[in-house]
Amino acid sequence: MKNSPPQAPEESSEEVYSGHGITLHAMKDGTYVKTLASGEKITLTPAEDNPWYRLAERGKNTWNRWARTLLDEEQAKKYNIADLEPFSDEELTQLEEKCGFEKNTLLPSDSRVRIDFSACIFWFPVDFIGYVFLGYTAFTSSHFQGSAYFNSVHFHSIADFTSVCFQDWISFDSVHFHSNAHFASIHFHNYADFSAAIFHSNAHFTSTFFYTPATFTSAHFHSNAHFASVCFQDWIKFSSAIFHSYSDFTSAHFHGDADFSNTNWQDSSHFKNCEFHLPPQFHESTIRQDMFLDQAHFLTPVDAESEESISCWRVLRLAMNQNHNHDMELRFLQLEFDAKTKGHFTKAKQLFSSLFPSKTISSSSRHNFCQKIYLSLTHIFIGIGFLLYKYSSVYGQSILRPLMCLGLATAGFAELYDFFEPLHSIGNKINYSLAFSNMVPFAPSGKLATASLSSVFATGITWGLQLLTIGQTIVSTLFLFLIALGLRNRFRIK
């Protein structure tokens, strides 16, 4: 089970580990000094020199028999250790001597137990599966170089893991925190598993770093959950978790996939100044009006064109519609359409790349070749349509852009009208009068302009000019529609 820790050096200190912004030096007296990136130094004691670890090494049965000794029958049933035989006073005294405890540490007169693993270094994997930690349990500033398993553990009192560094796999699967759980300022350098963990009191993860994937799937937070300023460098799962009370994700950073699918939010949750670098998944979640998602930052992701990303934005857009948050609904609509635009161009590129796997095309694959050409061109045209929709009106959210486009289009058509005789020879800017008259289709001014043209062209209006006026009518109608759509969205006319 154990890996041999580095031996004490002959010199005053020797570097034994360096990585992830941490440097460990073995000291001549058998301790270790951990230097953080900030320059802070922490003296660590080998875990095997800690009497509490010596007790834990004797196995779950011995540890839980000690816990059973301090509990009454009802409490013992709560932790499923009622069938264990309590230690006698004589047995406890012998256990204290063997583990190196001070007298009455395991059976204090005031019934207050402090389990102290603080500032320890664990060079080897540790297994606390099924242990019952009765008193205030402190792992503060400790360092786990190997994996650690706390599955199905019961923390009867406060569990304090503040400033701990986990270099390897860590598992708190199905653990029960019956009092406050402190995981603030922790560095998880490997996978962290909190699946089905139950936090009966406050959970503090403020300013914690998760450098690799982590999961809180099916976790229960019965009291306040604090994740402010947390940094998730990889994917994180809160799927099927239940937040029974207030949860705080203020200024949290999600650099990977953030999965909140089927999450049940029974109280307010704050995402103020939170950063999502990929589309968050809120499928089938109870999105509340007081989640402050409107103050979160949704950064444009690289792979936003995936179908999953489009679905993520659509779910949030529909949720904002149900919550009558019109501004956020339009914001997620824009992100959804951006993803669709990128998706069409990506699909077209992929189809074109697969057209020429070899220099020759067999007759059997000719039909498939033509079909891919058709699909590629279709995706390109749809993508161009989305781009035009975006830059001309921000997907129907701008009034100024389509208004400017209408003015530019009118001026452009006026210049085109000037190429036709006898309009050019007549002068007096009749071409501009004609363009402005046709700027609003079906208006009375347009009919008057048509009648004036009939009088100018004795032999009838040429077909080229007719096509040009029809073209202006279509273009003007489109921009007028976008102006109306922008007005509708701006003033929330539904």
Summary of the structure (lengths in Angstrom):
residues: 494
radius of gyration: 34.8
end to end distance: 67.0
largest distance: 123.9
contacts: 1493
relative contact order: 0.05
helix: 38%
strand: 18%
